[in-house]
């Protein structure tokens, strides 16, 4: 156990808690969450919990953040109760979220005032893989900052790809990744809806598709959850639908800024927006099938 290395994890939700638990197997982990039950779970997992984000962040070698967007990133670091000012010079902030490239330059500039570097490290994989250290992480950061963040990144990632030496490079690659993921989930939902409309057994159809050229990670991962979308409780929420509202919005901004047409991504974005408008924002993203086909035809 590298007990002399401390990482603060702010937000102990579906991803934060398994990541913090994984890190606590070898590092000293300070944790904070606004929800008391999450703090109790974290304490039971060997994480040092604190009553505020600032207390959890003091003296940390690294701060691991999972925030929703650039506005929340700015608030956590530089808002009224922001933690940026309590970080020690030489510390690093590891940004594991997909927030797009726009918020990165100002964040880097303000952190530099405290002698702190940003490690742009958006991650993919879901809660189960987070707890197993099996995440895909793409990194944009200086070599020095990457070295400082190494104990955290190496424990969390099974695939760690350095895409550039500056923050923003990781966000750029993750934007490309999310374009494909968002399209693939929407396409899987349309395919399963068509199978149902044609009177096919969806489970058998899914198994056949997975074995052939139409197979993809998202089809295999979301397919079984798509089939649960019409049940009374729906699929377990492992990735909220409104995350793809956000992420496909980031994709749209990036493609427009680049002067690039992306009609397939735009169509997928509209499906997620329709799902959100229909009250599915907090449902698993596999529920997008209910936008395509509100009811299941075959029993």
C-alpha positions in Angstrom: 0.0 0.0 0.0 1.3 3.4 -1.0 0.2 5.0 2.2 2.2 8.2 1.7 0.2 9.1 -1.5 -3.2 10.6 -0.8 -6.0 11.0 -3.4 -9.2 12.9 -2.7 -12.3 11.6 -4.4 -15.2 14.2 -4.5 -18.5 12.5 -5.3 -19.0 8.9 -4.2 -21.9 8.0 -6.5 -22.2 5.1 -9.0 -18.7 5.7 -10.4 -17.0 7.6 -7.6 -17.5 5.0 -4.9 -16.1 2.0 -6.8 -13.2 4.0 -8.0 -12.5 5.3 -4.5 -12.7 1.7 -3.1 -10.4 0.4 -5.8 -7.9 3.2 -5.0 -8.1 2.5 -1.3 -6.7 -1.0 -1.8 -3.3 0.6 -2.2 -3.5 4.4 -1.6 -4.8 6.7 1.1 -8.2 7.9 0.0 -10.1 10.9 1.3 -13.7 11.0 0.2 -16.6 13.4 0.2 -20.2 13.3 -0.9 -23.2 15.4 -0.1 -25.3 12.3 0.6 -24.7 10.8 4.1 -25.5 7.2 3.0 -22.7 7.3 0.4 -20.3 8.5 3.1 -21.3 5.6 5.3 -20.7 3.1 2.4 -17.3 4.8 1.7 -16.2 4.6 5.4 -17.2 0.9 5.4 -14.9 0.4 2.4 -11.9 1.9 4.1 -12.1 5.4 2.8 -11.5 8.4 5.1 -14.6 10.5 4.9 -14.9 14.2 5.6 -17.7 16.7 6.2 -16.7 19.0 3.3 -15.0 18.9 0.0 -12.4 21.3 1.1 -11.5 19.2 4.2 -11.2 16.1 2.0 -8.9 17.9 -0.5 -6.4 19.5 1.9 -2.9 18.0 1.6 -3.9 15.6 -1.2 -1.4 14.6 -3.8 -4.2 14.2 -6.4 -7.8 15.2 -6.6 -10.1 12.9 -8.7 -13.2 14.7 -10.0 -16.2 13.3 -11.7 -18.4 16.3 -12.6 -21.3 16.7 -15.0 -20.1 19.6 -17.1 -17.8 22.6 -17.4 -19.9 24.8 -15.1 -19.8 22.2 -12.3 -16.1 21.8 -12.8 -15.6 25.5 -12.3 -17.9 25.6 -9.3 -16.1 22.6 -7.6 -12.7 24.1 -8.1 -13.3 27.9 -7.9 -16.8 28.5 -6.6 -17.7 29.8 -3.1 -16.7 26.5 -1.5 -14.2 25.6 -4.2 -11.3 23.3 -3.4 -8.7 24.8 -5.7 -7.3 27.2 -3.2 -6.7 24.4 -0.5 -4.6 22.2 -2.9 -0.9 22.2 -2.3 1.5 23.4 -5.0 2.6 20.3 -7.0 -0.7 18.6 -6.6 -2.7 17.4 -9.7 -6.4 17.5 -10.5 -7.5 14.4 -12.4 -10.6 15.2 -14.5 -12.3 11.9 -15.2 -15.5 13.4 -16.8 -16.5 14.2 -20.3 -17.0 18.0 -20.3 -15.7 19.0 -23.8 -12.7 21.0 -24.6 -14.2 24.5 -24.1 -13.8 24.6 -20.3 -10.2 23.3 -20.2 -8.0 26.3 -21.0 -9.5 28.6 -18.3 -9.3 25.7 -15.8 -5.7 25.1 -16.6 -4.9 28.8 -16.2 -6.6 29.2 -12.9 -5.1 26.1 -11.4 -1.7 27.3 -12.4 -2.1 30.2 -10.0 -2.1 27.6 -7.2 0.9 25.7 -8.7 -1.5 22.8 -9.6 -1.7 21.0 -12.9 -4.8 19.5 -14.7 -4.7 15.9 -15.9 -7.4 15.6 -18.6 -8.3 11.9 -18.2 -11.9 11.1 -19.3 -12.8 7.5 -18.6 -15.2 4.9 -19.8 -16.3 1.5 -18.5 -19.1 1.7 -15.9 -19.3 1.1 -12.2 -18.4 -2.7 -12.2 -15.2 -2.1 -14.3 -14.3 0.9 -12.2 -14.2 -1.3 -9.1 -12.0 -3.8 -10.9 -9.5 -1.3 -12.3 -10.7 -2.2 -15.8 -11.5 1.3 -17.2 -10.4 2.8 -20.5 -8.8 6.2 -19.7 -7.5 8.6 -22.4 -5.0 11.2 -21.1 -3.9 14.7 -22.1 -1.4 16.2 -19.7 2.2 17.2 -19.3 4.7 14.3 -18.7 5.3 15.7 -15.2 1.6 15.8 -14.4 1.0 12.3 -15.8 3.8 11.0 -13.5 2.3 12.6 -10.5 -1.2 11.1 -11.3 0.3 7.7 -12.2 -0.6 5.9 -9.0 -4.3 6.8 -9.5 -4.4 6.2 -13.3 -2.6 2.9 -13.2 -4.9 1.5 -10.5 -8.1 2.4 -12.4 -7.2 1.7 -16.0 -6.7 -1.6 -17.8 -6.2 0.5 -21.0 -4.4 3.8 -20.5 -3.8 5.8 -23.7 -1.8 9.0 -23.7 -3.2 11.1 -26.5 -1.2 14.3 -26.0 0.9 16.4 -23.7 -1.7 19.1 -23.0 -5.1 19.1 -21.2 -7.9 19.1 -23.7 -6.4 16.3 -25.8 -8.2 13.7 -23.7 -11.5 15.6 -24.0 -11.0 15.7 -27.8 -10.5 11.9 -28.1 -13.4 11.2 -25.7 -15.7 13.4 -27.8 -14.9 11.1 -30.8 -15.5 8.1 -28.6 -18.9 9.4 -27.4 -20.0 10.1 -31.0 -19.6 6.4 -31.7 -21.1 5.2 -28.4 -24.2 7.4 -28.8 -24.8 6.3 -32.3 -24.2 2.6 -31.5 -26.7 2.6 -28.6 -29.4 4.4 -30.7 -28.7 1.9 -33.6 -29.0 -1.1 -31.2 -32.3 0.3 -29.9 -33.7 0.7 -33.5 -32.6 -2.8 -34.4 -34.3 -4.4 -31.4 -37.4 -2.3 -32.1 -37.4 -3.6 -35.7 -37.0 -7.2 -34.6 -40.0 -6.8 -32.4 -42.1 -5.1 -35.1 -41.2 -8.1 -37.4 -42.4 -10.5 -34.8 -39.0 -11.9 -34.0 -37.9 -13.1 -30.6 -35.7 -10.2 -29.4 -33.4 -12.3 -27.3 -32.7 -14.8 -30.1 -32.2 -11.9 -32.5 -29.7 -10.3 -30.2 -27.7 -13.5 -29.8 -27.6 -13.9 -33.6 -26.5 -10.3 -34.2 -23.8 -10.5 -31.6 -22.3 -13.5 -33.4 -22.1 -11.8 -36.8 -20.7 -8.7 -38.6 -23.4 -6.5 -37.0 -22.0 -7.1 -33.5 -20.4 -4.4 -31.4 -19.5 -3.7 -27.8 -22.5 -1.5 -27.3 -24.9 -4.0 -28.8 -23.6 -6.7 -26.5 -23.5 -4.3 -23.5 -26.7 -2.5 -23.9 -28.7 -5.2 -25.8 -29.8 -7.2 -22.7 -30.7 -3.9 -21.0 -32.7 -2.8 -24.0 -34.8 -5.9 -23.7 -35.6 -5.0 -20.1 -36.7 -1.5 -21.0 -40.4 -2.4 -21.1 -40.5 -4.2 -17.8 -42.2 -2.4 -14.9 -38.9 -1.5 -13.2 -36.9 -1.1 -16.4 -33.3 -1.9 -16.7 -30.9 -1.2 -13.9 -29.5 2.4 -14.3 -25.9 2.0 -15.1 -25.7 5.0 -17.5 -28.4 7.6 -17.4 -30.0 8.6 -20.7 -29.4 12.3 -20.0 -25.7 11.7 -19.9 -25.9 11.1 -23.7 -28.0 14.3 -24.0 -25.0 16.1 -22.6 -22.4 14.1 -24.5 -24.1 14.2 -27.9 -24.5 18.0 -27.3 -20.7 18.2 -26.8 -20.2 16.1 -30.0 -22.5 18.5 -31.9 -20.6 21.6 -30.7 -17.3 20.0 -31.7 -18.5 19.0 -35.2 -20.0 22.5 -35.8 -16.8 24.2 -34.6 -14.8 22.0 -37.0 -17.1 22.8 -39.9 -17.9 19.0 -40.1 -21.2 17.5 -41.1 -22.3 14.8 -38.7 -25.9 13.9 -39.6 -25.9 10.5 -38.0 -24.7 11.9 -34.7 -27.3 14.7 -34.9 -30.1 12.1 -35.5 -28.9 10.1 -32.4 -28.8 13.3 -30.3 -32.5 14.0 -31.2 -33.5 10.5 -29.9 -31.9 11.2 -26.5 -33.5 14.6 -26.4 -36.9 13.1 -27.1 -36.3 10.5 -24.4 -35.5 13.3 -21.9 -38.6 15.2 -22.9 -40.7 12.1 -22.4 -39.5 11.7 -18.8 -36.7 9.2 -19.4 -33.8 11.4 -18.3 -33.0 9.4 -15.2 -33.6 6.0 -16.9 -30.8 3.8 -18.2 -29.8 5.0 -21.7 -31.0 1.7 -23.1 -34.5 3.1 -22.6 -34.0 5.1 -25.8 -35.8 2.1 -27.5 -39.0 3.5 -26.0 -38.6 6.6 -28.0 -38.4 4.5 -31.2 -41.2 2.1 -30.1 -43.2 3.3 -27.1 -44.7 -0.1 -26.5 -43.5 -3.7 -27.1 -45.5 -5.5 -29.7 -44.8 -9.2 -29.1 -45.3 -10.8 -25.6 
